[in-house]
């Protein structure tokens, strides 16, 4: 199944794991778009 719409993604946390996930989404701009990031620490 192929859908031309991108998945909108929110990342919770801003540490090491979030960096890895954000980079993965950056590498596939046709499939996913990071629209929000939330972190409990400033």
PQR file of N, CA, C, O and H, with PARSE charges and radii, in Angstrom:
ATOM      1  N   UNK A   1       0.844  -1.176   0.000 -0.4000 1.5000
ATOM      2  CA  UNK A   1       0.000   0.000   0.000 -0.0000 2.0000
ATOM      3  C   UNK A   1       0.887   1.236   0.000  0.5500 1.7000
ATOM      4  O   UNK A   1       1.786   1.360   0.832 -0.5500 1.4000
ATOM      5  N   UNK A   2       0.638   2.141  -0.921 -0.4000 1.5000
ATOM      6  CA  UNK A   2       1.434   3.360  -1.018 -0.0000 2.0000
ATOM      7  C   UNK A   2       0.515   4.568  -0.892  0.5500 1.7000
ATOM      8  O   UNK A   2      -0.486   4.685  -1.599 -0.5500 1.4000
ATOM      9  H   UNK A   2      -0.093   2.040  -1.597  0.4000 1.0000
ATOM     10  N   UNK A   3       0.868   5.445   0.007 -0.4000 1.5000
ATOM     11  CA  UNK A   3       0.102   6.668   0.220 -0.0000 2.0000
ATOM     12  C   UNK A   3       1.050   7.839   0.015  0.5500 1.7000
ATOM     13  O   UNK A   3       2.139   7.855   0.589 -0.5500 1.4000
ATOM     14  H   UNK A   3       1.681   5.350   0.582  0.4000 1.0000
ATOM     15  N   UNK A   4       0.662   8.810  -0.787 -0.4000 1.5000
ATOM     16  CA  UNK A   4       1.552   9.931  -1.077 -0.0000 2.0000
ATOM     17  C   UNK A   4       1.625  10.955   0.049  0.5500 1.7000
ATOM     18  O   UNK A   4       2.497  11.824   0.027 -0.5500 1.4000
ATOM     19  H   UNK A   4      -0.223   8.797  -1.253  0.4000 1.0000
ATOM     20  N   UNK A   5       0.733  10.874   1.031 -0.4000 1.5000
ATOM     21  CA  UNK A   5       0.746  11.828   2.138 -0.0000 2.0000
ATOM     22  C   UNK A   5       1.852  11.482   3.135  0.5500 1.7000
ATOM     23  O   UNK A   5       2.094  10.312   3.431 -0.5500 1.4000
ATOM     24  H   UNK A   5       0.024  10.169   1.048  0.4000 1.0000
ATOM     25  N   UNK A   6       2.511  12.507   3.641 -0.4000 1.5000
ATOM     26  CA  UNK A   6       3.555  12.288   4.645 -0.0000 2.0000
ATOM     27  C   UNK A   6       2.939  12.075   6.016  0.5500 1.7000
ATOM     28  O   UNK A   6       1.892  12.635   6.339 -0.5500 1.4000
ATOM     29  H   UNK A   6       2.315  13.457   3.400  0.4000 1.0000
ATOM     30  N   UNK A   7       3.601  11.263   6.810 -0.4000 1.5000
ATOM     31  CA  UNK A   7       3.208  11.048   8.195 -0.0000 2.0000
ATOM     32  C   UNK A   7       3.754  12.211   9.008  0.5500 1.7000
ATOM     33  O   UNK A   7       4.927  12.561   8.876 -0.5500 1.4000
ATOM     34  H   UNK A   7       4.452  10.808   6.549  0.4000 1.0000
ATOM     35  N   UNK A   8       2.930  12.803   9.833 -0.4000 1.5000
ATOM     36  CA  UNK A   8       3.375  13.879  10.722 -0.0000 2.0000
ATOM     37  C   UNK A   8       3.792  13.254  12.042  0.5500 1.7000
ATOM     38  O   UNK A   8       3.049  12.471  12.634 -0.5500 1.4000
ATOM     39  H   UNK A   8       1.977  12.518   9.940  0.4000 1.0000
ATOM     40  N   UNK A   9       4.993  13.609  12.497 -0.4000 1.5000
ATOM     41  CA  UNK A   9       5.603  12.963  13.653 -0.0000 2.0000
ATOM     42  C   UNK A   9       5.854  13.981  14.753  0.5500 1.7000
ATOM     43  O   UNK A   9       6.264  15.111  14.487 -0.5500 1.4000
ATOM     44  H   UNK A   9       5.597  14.245  12.016  0.4000 1.0000
ATOM     45  N   UNK A  10       5.606  13.571  15.986 -0.4000 1.5000
ATOM     46  CA  UNK A  10       5.983  14.349  17.157 -0.0000 2.0000
ATOM     47  C   UNK A  10       6.998  13.554  17.956  0.5500 1.7000
ATOM     48  O   UNK A  10       6.813  12.355  18.168 -0.5500 1.4000
ATOM     49  H   UNK A  10       5.273  12.653  16.202  0.4000 1.0000
ATOM     50  N   UNK A  11       8.054  14.192  18.397 -0.4000 1.5000
ATOM     51  CA  UNK A  11       9.098  13.528  19.178 -0.0000 2.0000
ATOM     52  C   UNK A  11       8.993  14.015  20.618  0.5500 1.7000
ATOM     53  O   UNK A  11       9.003  15.218  20.881 -0.5500 1.4000
ATOM     54  H   UNK A  11       8.203  15.166  18.224  0.4000 1.0000
ATOM     55  N   UNK A  12       8.893  13.072  21.543 -0.4000 1.5000
ATOM     56  CA  UNK A  12       8.848  13.406  22.967 -0.0000 2.0000
ATOM     57  C   UNK A  12      10.221  13.127  23.553  0.5500 1.7000
ATOM     58  O   UNK A  12      10.712  11.999  23.505 -0.5500 1.4000
ATOM     59  H   UNK A  12       8.886  12.095  21.330  0.4000 1.0000
ATOM     60  N   UNK A  13      10.833  14.162  24.105 -0.4000 1.5000
ATOM     61  CA  UNK A  13      12.196  14.064  24.615 -0.0000 2.0000
ATOM     62  C   UNK A  13      13.137  14.733  23.634  0.5500 1.7000
ATOM     63  O   UNK A  13      12.827  14.861  22.450 -0.5500 1.4000
ATOM     64  H   UNK A  13      10.434  15.078  24.145  0.4000 1.0000
ATOM     65  N   UNK A  14      14.288  15.158  24.129 -0.4000 1.5000
ATOM     66  CA  UNK A  14      15.234  15.837  23.243 -0.0000 2.0000
ATOM     67  C   UNK A  14      16.663  15.372  23.478  0.5500 1.7000
ATOM     68  O   UNK A  14      17.618  16.093  23.187 -0.5500 1.4000
ATOM     69  H   UNK A  14      14.541  15.054  25.091  0.4000 1.0000
ATOM     70  N   UNK A  15      16.799  14.177  24.001 -0.4000 1.5000
ATOM     71  CA  UNK A  15      18.131  13.639  24.265 -0.0000 2.0000
ATOM     72  C   UNK A  15      18.688  12.859  23.090  0.5500 1.7000
ATOM     73  O   UNK A  15      18.273  13.045  21.946 -0.5500 1.4000
ATOM     74  H   UNK A  15      16.023  13.592  24.238  0.4000 1.0000
ATOM     75  N   UNK A  16      19.633  11.986  23.391 -0.4000 1.5000
ATOM     76  CA  UNK A  16      20.353  11.218  22.385 -0.0000 2.0000
ATOM     77  C   UNK A  16      19.421  10.430  21.468  0.5500 1.7000
ATOM     78  O   UNK A  16      19.574  10.470  20.248 -0.5500 1.4000
ATOM     79  H   UNK A  16      19.970  11.835  24.321  0.4000 1.0000
ATOM     80  N   UNK A  17      18.466   9.720  22.043 -0.4000 1.5000
ATOM     81  CA  UNK A  17      17.531   8.906  21.246 -0.0000 2.0000
ATOM     82  C   UNK A  17      16.719   9.796  20.298  0.5500 1.7000
ATOM     83  O   UNK A  17      16.489   9.424  19.147 -0.5500 1.4000
ATOM     84  H   UNK A  17      18.342   9.687  23.034  0.4000 1.0000
ATOM     85  N   UNK A  18      16.292  10.948  20.767 -0.4000 1.5000
ATOM     86  CA  UNK A  18      15.523  11.864  19.924 -0.0000 2.0000
ATOM     87  C   UNK A  18      16.358  12.334  18.741  0.5500 1.7000
ATOM     88  O   UNK A  18      15.836  12.480  17.636 -0.5500 1.4000
ATOM     89  H   UNK A  18      16.479  11.250  21.702  0.4000 1.0000
ATOM     90  N   UNK A  19      17.640  12.572  18.958 -0.4000 1.5000
ATOM     91  CA  UNK A  19      18.531  12.978  17.867 -0.0000 2.0000
ATOM     92  C   UNK A  19      18.598  11.903  16.793  0.5500 1.7000
ATOM     93  O   UNK A  19      18.568  12.207  15.600 -0.5500 1.4000
ATOM     94  H   UNK A  19      18.064  12.453  19.856  0.4000 1.0000
ATOM     95  N   UNK A  20      18.687  10.656  17.212 -0.4000 1.5000
ATOM     96  CA  UNK A  20      18.745   9.542  16.260 -0.0000 2.0000
ATOM     97  C   UNK A  20      17.449   9.465  15.455  0.5500 1.7000
ATOM     98  O   UNK A  20      17.481   9.311  14.234 -0.5500 1.4000
ATOM     99  H   UNK A  20      18.711  10.409  18.181  0.4000 1.0000
ATOM    100  N   UNK A  21      16.314   9.572  16.139 -0.4000 1.5000
ATOM    101  CA  UNK A  21      15.036   9.508  15.438 -0.0000 2.0000
ATOM    102  C   UNK A  21      14.866  10.702  14.494  0.5500 1.7000
ATOM    103  O   UNK A  21      14.414  10.531  13.362 -0.5500 1.4000
ATOM    104  H   UNK A  21      16.288   9.697  17.130  0.4000 1.0000
ATOM    105  N   UNK A  22      15.217  11.890  14.940 -0.4000 1.5000
ATOM    106  CA  UNK A  22      15.086  13.081  14.099 -0.0000 2.0000
ATOM    107  C   UNK A  22      15.930  12.943  12.835  0.5500 1.7000
ATOM    108  O   UNK A  22      15.483  13.317  11.751 -0.5500 1.4000
ATOM    109  H   UNK A  22      15.583  12.030  15.860  0.4000 1.0000
ATOM    110  N   UNK A  23      17.126  12.419  12.960 -0.4000 1.5000
ATOM    111  CA  UNK A  23      17.986  12.216  11.790 -0.0000 2.0000
ATOM    112  C   UNK A  23      17.361  11.209  10.831  0.5500 1.7000
ATOM    113  O   UNK A  23      17.417  11.390   9.615 -0.5500 1.4000
ATOM    114  H   UNK A  23      17.489  12.114  13.841  0.4000 1.0000
ATOM    115  N   UNK A  24      16.771  10.157  11.370 -0.4000 1.5000
ATOM    116  CA  UNK A  24      16.104   9.162  10.521 -0.0000 2.0000
ATOM    117  C   UNK A  24      14.967   9.801   9.731  0.5500 1.7000
ATOM    118  O   UNK A  24      14.825   9.547   8.534 -0.5500 1.4000
ATOM    119  H   UNK A  24      16.726  10.010  12.358  0.4000 1.0000
ATOM    120  N   UNK A  25      14.161  10.622  10.385 -0.4000 1.5000
ATOM    121  CA  UNK A  25      13.061  11.288   9.687 -0.0000 2.0000
ATOM    122  C   UNK A  25      13.584  12.295   8.667  0.5500 1.7000
ATOM    123  O   UNK A  25      12.968  12.483   7.618 -0.5500 1.4000
ATOM    124  H   UNK A  25      14.277  10.828  11.357  0.4000 1.0000
ATOM    125  N   UNK A  26      14.706  12.941   8.956 -0.4000 1.5000
ATOM    126  CA  UNK A  26      15.296  13.896   8.015 -0.0000 2.0000
ATOM    127  C   UNK A  26      15.719  13.202   6.726  0.5500 1.7000
ATOM    128  O   UNK A  26      15.664  13.796   5.649 -0.5500 1.4000
ATOM    129  H   UNK A  26      15.206  12.789   9.808  0.4000 1.0000
ATOM    130  N   UNK A  27      16.138  11.956   6.835 -0.4000 1.5000
ATOM    131  CA  UNK A  27      16.602  11.209   5.669 -0.0000 2.0000
ATOM    132  C   UNK A  27      15.467  10.721   4.771  0.5500 1.7000
ATOM    133  O   UNK A  27      15.725  10.249   3.664 -0.5500 1.4000
ATOM    134  H   UNK A  27      16.182  11.474   7.710  0.4000 1.0000
ATOM    135  N   UNK A  28      14.236  10.825   5.219 -0.4000 1.5000
ATOM    136  CA  UNK A  28      13.098  10.396   4.393 -0.0000 2.0000
ATOM    137  C   UNK A  28      12.007  11.467   4.355  0.5500 1.7000
ATOM    138  O   UNK A  28      10.905  11.246   4.856 -0.5500 1.4000
ATOM    139  H   UNK A  28      14.027  11.208   6.118  0.4000 1.0000
ATOM    140  N   UNK A  29      12.309  12.628   3.763 -0.4000 1.5000
ATOM    141  CA  UNK A  29      11.362  13.744   3.783 -0.0000 2.0000
ATOM    142  C   UNK A  29      10.063  13.485   3.012  0.5500 1.7000
ATOM    143  O   UNK A  29       9.059  14.146   3.277 -0.5500 1.4000
ATOM    144  H   UNK A  29      13.205  12.808   3.356  0.4000 1.0000
ATOM    145  N   UNK A  30      10.060  12.546   2.071 -0.4000 1.5000
ATOM    146  CA  UNK A  30       8.826  12.246   1.344 -0.0000 2.0000
ATOM    147  C   UNK A  30       7.850  11.433   2.192  0.5500 1.7000
ATOM    148  O   UNK A  30       6.648  11.441   1.925 -0.5500 1.4000
ATOM    149  H   UNK A  30      10.876  12.010   1.856  0.4000 1.0000
ATOM    150  N   UNK A  31       8.352  10.732   3.211 -0.4000 1.5000
ATOM    151  CA  UNK A  31       7.494   9.868   4.018 -0.0000 2.0000
ATOM    152  C   UNK A  31       7.086  10.461   5.362  0.5500 1.7000
ATOM    153  O   UNK A  31       5.989  10.184   5.848 -0.5500 1.4000
ATOM    154  H   UNK A  31       9.328  10.725   3.428  0.4000 1.0000
ATOM    155  N   UNK A  32       7.955  11.277   5.973 -0.4000 1.5000
ATOM    156  CA  UNK A  32       7.674  11.749   7.330 -0.0000 2.0000
ATOM    157  C   UNK A  32       8.107  13.198   7.507  0.5500 1.7000
ATOM    158  O   UNK A  32       9.066  13.662   6.891 -0.5500 1.4000
ATOM    159  H   UNK A  32       8.846  11.502   5.578  0.4000 1.0000
ATOM    160  N   UNK A  33       7.374  13.897   8.365 -0.4000 1.5000
ATOM    161  CA  UNK A  33       7.686  15.292   8.689 -0.0000 2.0000
ATOM    162  C   UNK A  33       7.578  15.471  10.199  0.5500 1.7000
ATOM    163  O   UNK A  33       6.529  15.204  10.786 -0.5500 1.4000
ATOM    164  H   UNK A  33       6.594  13.520   8.866  0.4000 1.0000
ATOM    165  N   UNK A  34       8.654  15.920  10.820 -0.4000 1.5000
ATOM    166  CA  UNK A  34       8.620  16.200  12.258 -0.0000 2.0000
ATOM    167  C   UNK A  34       7.922  17.547  12.429  0.5500 1.7000
ATOM    168  O   UNK A  34       8.385  18.569  11.921 -0.5500 1.4000
ATOM    169  H   UNK A  34       9.506  16.136  10.343  0.4000 1.0000
ATOM    170  N   UNK A  35       6.809  17.533  13.146 -0.4000 1.5000
ATOM    171  CA  UNK A  35       6.023  18.760  13.323 -0.0000 2.0000
ATOM    172  C   UNK A  35       6.067  19.293  14.746  0.5500 1.7000
ATOM    173  O   UNK A  35       5.660  20.427  14.997 -0.5500 1.4000
ATOM    174  H   UNK A  35       6.433  16.703  13.559  0.4000 1.0000
ATOM    175  N   UNK A  36       6.563  18.475  15.692 -0.4000 1.5000
ATOM    176  CA  UNK A  36       6.621  18.921  17.082 -0.0000 2.0000
ATOM    177  C   UNK A  36       7.682  18.141  17.844  0.5500 1.7000
ATOM    178  O   UNK A  36       7.930  16.964  17.581 -0.5500 1.4000
ATOM    179  H   UNK A  36       6.894  17.553  15.488  0.4000 1.0000
ATOM    180  N   UNK A  37       8.299  18.834  18.795 -0.4000 1.5000
ATOM    181  CA  UNK A  37       9.237  18.203  19.724 -0.0000 2.0000
ATOM    182  C   UNK A  37       8.896  18.735  21.108  0.5500 1.7000
ATOM    183  O   UNK A  37       8.741  19.941  21.296 -0.5500 1.4000
ATOM    184  H   UNK A  37       8.097  19.790  19.008  0.4000 1.0000
ATOM    185  N   UNK A  38       8.779  17.832  22.072 -0.4000 1.5000
ATOM    186  CA  UNK A  38       8.470  18.231  23.446 -0.0000 2.0000
ATOM    187  C   UNK A  38       9.524  17.651  24.374  0.5500 1.7000
ATOM    188  O   UNK A  38       9.946  16.506  24.213 -0.5500 1.4000
ATOM    189  H   UNK A  38       8.905  16.852  21.919  0.4000 1.0000
ATOM    190  N   UNK A  39       9.942  18.450  25.344 -0.4000 1.5000
ATOM    191  CA  UNK A  39      10.943  18.006  26.300 -0.0000 2.0000
ATOM    192  C   UNK A  39      10.575  18.515  27.689  0.5500 1.7000
ATOM    193  O   UNK A  39      10.143  19.658  27.837 -0.5500 1.4000
ATOM    194  H   UNK A  39       9.599  19.380  25.475  0.4000 1.0000
ATOM    195  N   UNK A  40      10.743  17.675  28.703 -0.4000 1.5000
ATOM    196  CA  UNK A  40      10.450  18.127  30.061 -0.0000 2.0000
ATOM    197  C   UNK A  40      11.521  19.061  30.623  0.5500 1.7000
ATOM    198  O   UNK A  40      11.299  19.726  31.635 -0.5500 1.4000
ATOM    199  H   UNK A  40      11.094  16.747  28.583  0.4000 1.0000
ATOM    200  N   UNK A  41      12.679  19.111  29.968 -0.4000 1.5000
ATOM    201  CA  UNK A  41      13.755  19.989  30.431 -0.0000 2.0000
ATOM    202  C   UNK A  41      13.921  21.147  29.454  0.5500 1.7000
ATOM    203  O   UNK A  41      13.788  20.955  28.246 -0.5500 1.4000
ATOM    204  H   UNK A  41      12.859  18.571  29.146  0.4000 1.0000
ATOM    205  N   UNK A  42      14.207  22.338  29.957 -0.4000 1.5000
ATOM    206  CA  UNK A  42      14.377  23.500  29.071 -0.0000 2.0000
ATOM    207  C   UNK A  42      15.643  23.430  28.241  0.5500 1.7000
ATOM    208  O   UNK A  42      15.916  24.336  27.454 -0.5500 1.4000
ATOM    209  H   UNK A  42      14.315  22.494  30.938  0.4000 1.0000
TER
END
